[in-house]
Amino acid sequence: MNHVRHSGSGRHRPDRHEVTVIVPAHNEEAGLPATLDSLARQTAPPRQIIVVDDASDDHTAEVAAAHGATVLRPPRNQGSKAKAQNYALPHCSTELVLAVDADTVLAPDYIERTAAVFDDPEVTIAAGAVQTRFTRTLWERGRSVEYLFGFHWHRPIQHAAASPMVCSGCCSVFRRADLVAFGGFPERTIVEDMDYTWSQMIAGRRAVYVSDAVARAADPETLMYLRKQVWRWMAGFCQNVRLHLPKLFTAKPILALWVLLALFEIVTAPLWWATPFLVAAASSWSLGEALAWWAGAELLLTAPPLVYAAHRRELPVLGVLLNIPCVYATKVVNAVYAWKALAVELVLVPLKLAKGLTVYEKGRPAIPALP
């Protein structure tokens, strides 16, 4: 096992909240340098960076060590991100732990901005806004629209109500004492970030969305990998509904409302998409007129938050708006696997007719190194 303590490149300065970073990595030699470089450029450098080389058969460990990280090698593949993170947790001694995916690049002030919210002793987890790193393919462009809309419309509203739906697992900061007391990163569901966020809010702790902190994640660039990622996300959401929803009604009713609204959106999405055809069939409107009305309504609901997001993140507004058609391809994938998750995780599993999703699959292949 190779242990190399991160030195902070000589730029470390005393901070009121020290941070250890955990980066779970399986075959990440190409993409890992960009993640580690972004950590080295932090205005509030972490005390230590731990890379969990989870049974890689490439040069992940060597790349991590060359960037000054502590490298931990489990004796066998851990099988999920949460288990790999838990392998590193006993090696963390700082007040805060930042979990970063090996394909995620943080803005230079990410740690400084997220750590600051822990001045409030009730805050137990915090995360910033996620954007896509690449917008090369249809699927990446669609996901970029989802992120810009969600993190500049849904998430601020949820934050204002002190009930964010989730602190994103690719870039969340945890209060280590609370995380250890909980038993570490939860392994009972396939999406540990939502499980921990809901569990802590049910326990009366605070989860915080830090809008000024930005993380850029590499998202699926092909339909095959998008399907894997969306199935994991949707199955994990329904697993958490099954596990937590009864407690949310009493302990965190506003979060229960967000969950019910999400379930309502899943169930009614096909009806909304069929609306132009139903209107044309039931009225004097032609199908073209009904489709024009539907598209106008969609644009009216979607465009304003996206224009605001583009200005907020200094992105070209026209480029963002031109990506809107791409989001409907990802929405179809979302709907298919959301309905599958409802059937499997909320119907078949309770009836003991299925086991649900337990195998963790990455939502992308190894990404190429940036020039």
N, C-alpha and C positions, 0 to 999 in steps of 0.2 A: 504494500500500500504506500503510495507516494503522498507525502504531506508537504506542501509548500505554503507558508503563510503569506497572505497578500499584504504587501507593504504600503499600498496606497500611493505608490510612485512619489513618495516624499511630500505629498500634498495634504496629508491628513491633518485636520485641525480638530480641536476639541469641540464636540457637539453635545447638546443636552440629551440626545437619544442616539446611542451607538447601534449599528446595524450589522448583522451577519447576513450574507446572501447565500441562498441555496439554489443551485442550478442543476436540476435532474437532466441527464443527457444520455441518450442511446444513439450511437452512430451520428454524432453531430460535428465531426471535424470541419466540415465546410462552413456551416452557419455559426458555430460557436464563437469564433473570433469577434464578429460584430457585436454579439451580446456582451462579451467580456470587455471589449474596448469601450462600449457605452458605460459600463460600470466603472472603468478606470477613469473616465472623464467626469465623474460625478462631482458636483460642487461640495457635497458632503460625502466624502468617500467612505465606503463600508470598512469596518475593522477587518473583516475577513470575507473571502469569497470561496465557497465550497462547491465544487463540481462533483456530482455523483455520477461516475462513469458506470452506467448500469449495463454491464456485460456487453460493451461495444466491441465490435470486431474491426474497427478502423482506428484512427489515431486520435480519438477524442481525448484520451488521458494526456497524451503528449502535448496537444494543443492547449489544454487547460493549464498544465504545468508551465508551459512556455509563457503564458500570460500571467503567471504569478498566483494562480489559484491553488487552494488545497484540493487535492484529488482523493476522493474516497472510492474504493472499488468493492462493492458487495460481492460475496462469493458466488452469487448466481443472479440472474435477472429478477428484479423485484416484481415485475408484472404490472405495475401501474405507477403513475407519477406520484401519487400520495405515498406509496410504500417507499419509493426512492427518496422522497423528501424526509420521511420518518427515519430512514437510515442515517441521514445527516443531522437530524435534530439534536441528538445527544452531544454533538460536537459544537453546538452553538451556546455561547455564554452571554451574549449581549442582550440588552433589553428588548430589542426588536429583531425580527427575522423577516427578510424579504425573499419571497419565492418568485423566481424568474424562470420562464421557459427558455430553453436554449435557442429558440428562434425569435426572441423578443429583444428589441433594442429600446433602451430607455432614454428619454430626454436628459440632458446633463443635470437638470435641477430636480429630477424625479424623486430621489431619496430625500433631498432637503425639504421639498414641498409635502411629501406624504408623512415624513417623520414628525413634522411640526404639529400635526393634528393630535398626536399622542400626548401633547401637553394636557389634554383632557383625560383624566385617569379612567373615565368610563369607556373610552375608545379602545376597542380590542382588535380591529382590523380596518384597513383602509386601502384603497386602490384608486388609480387615476383613470383617465380616458384612454381607450384603446383605439388606435387607427391601424389600417393595413399598411404594411411595409411596401407591398408591391401591388400595382394595378395593371397587370399585363394581360390577364385572361378574363374571359366572361365572368368566371366564378369569383375571382379576386375583386373585379369591379363591382359585382353585386354585393359582395361582403363589405366593401368600402362604404357603400351607401347605407347598408344596415348599421354599421358602426357609427357613422356620422349622425344618422337619425336617432339611434338609440341613446348615444352618449350626449346628445345635445337637446333631446326632448324628453324621453322617458326617464333617464337617470337623474337629471336635475330635479324633476318633479318628485321622484322617489326620495332623493336626498333631502329636499325641503320638508318632506314628511318623516324624516329620520328613519326611512325604511327602504334602503336600496335593495333591489332584487338579488344582487350578487356583487361581491367584490371579486373582480376577474382574477382567476387563478394564475394567469400568465404574469402578473405583476403586483401581487398583493403583499402588503406589509402587515405582520402579525405582532401582537404583544406576546413575547415568548412565554412568560409565566402563565398566561391564560391558555396558550396553545398546549403547553406541557400538561397543565391541569386537566385539559380536555382529553388528553390521551394522544395528542399529536394530530397530524393531518388525518381527517376521517377516511377510513378505507371501506366503509360499509356501503357507500354508493359509488357510482362510476364518475361523479363530478364532485370532487372534494371541496371545491370553492363554495358552491351553493350550500352544501351540507353544513360547512362550518359557519358561513354567514348567517344562515337561518338559526342554527343551534345557539349561536351567541346572542342574537337578538331575542330569541325566546327566553334566554337566561337573564335578560335585562341589560346586556352590554350594547355598546354602540358600534355600528358599522358605518364607515364614512366614504363618500365619493369625493375625491379631490380633483376637481375639474381642471385645475391648472397644471396638473402632472400628466404627462403624456407618455404612453408606451406604444411602440409600433410592432405589431405581430405579423409573422408570415402566415398567411392563410392558405387553405387548399387551392391549388391552381388547376386541378382536374376534377371532373365529376366523381371519379372513383373515390378520391380522398375526401371530397366534400361530403359524400354520402356517409363515410365512416365517421367524420367529425360530427355531422348533424345528428346521426343516429345516437352517438354517445351523449351529446348535449340533451337531446329530447328524452332519451331514456333516463338520463340522470335527473332531469327536471321532474319527470313523473315519479321516479324513485323517491325524491325528496318530498313531493306532494303526498305520497303514500306514508312517508315516515313522519312528516312534520305538520301537515295541514290541521289536524285536530287541535294541536297545541297552539298553532298560530292564531286561531280564532279567539282564544282567551288571553294569550300572552302578547300577541302583536297583531291586532285586528287589521291595521292598515296594510301590513304586509300580506295578510290573508286576502285582502281585497285585490292587491296586485296579482296574486296568484290566481284568484278566480277570474280576473279579467284576462289573464293570459290563457287560461283554459277556455274561456268563452271565445277568444279570438281564434284559437285552434279549431274549435268546433264549427264556428260560423264562417271561417275563411272560404270554404268552397261555395257557400251560399252567396257571399259578396262577389266572388268571381263570376258566378252564374247570373248575377243581377241583370246585366245588359240583355241577355238572352230571354230572361223571364219578362223584363219590361217590354221587349219587342214582341213577345208572344201574347202579352196581355193588354197591349195598348195599340194605338195607331202609329207609334213610332216605328221607323225602320230600324233594322239591326245596326246600320251605320250610325243613325242618330243616337241610339241607346249606347253604343260603344263610345261615341264622342262625349256624351254626358258622363259616362263612367270614368273615362280617361281624364276628363276635366276635374271631376271630383277627386280622383286620386292625386292629380298634380297639385290641386289646391291644398290638400292635406299634407303632401310630402314636401313640396318645394320650399315653403318658408323656413322650416327647421334646417333644411340642407343649405340654404343660402346663408343663414346665420352661422351654421357650423363652418362653412367655407371661409367666411370672414374671420371667425374666431380662430381658426387654425391656419389662416393665411394660405388657403388653397385656391386655385383658379375656379371661380364660380361656374363658369361655363363647362369646364371639365367635369365638375361634380354633377351638374344637371344632366350632362350627356350620358352619365353612367346610370341614370334612373332606370332605363329599360332593362339593364342587366340584372337589377334586383329582382325582377319577376321570375327569372330563371332560378335564383336561389330560393325565392319564396315557394316555388313549386316543390323543390327538394325539402324545404322546411316542413311544408304541409304534409307531404307523404310520410315523413318519418315522425312527425308529431302525432299523426293519427295512428301510426304503428305503435308508438310509445304508449298512447292512451290504451290501446287494445291489449298490449302485452303487459305493461307495468301496472296498470290500474284495473284490469279485468282478469287476465289470465293468471298473473302471479298471485293475487289474493285468492283465486279459486284453486291454486296449486296445480295449474295446468301448464305452467311455464316457470322457468327460473329467472327470467329477466336477463338483462345485459350485465355480464361480470368481467368480460375480457376487454382490456384497455387496448385500443388501437390508435396509433397516431393519425392525425388528420392531414398528413402531408409526407412526401418523401424527403430525403435530405436535401436542403436547399443549397444552391450554388454559393460559393464565396463571392462577396461583393468586391468589385474592382477597387 
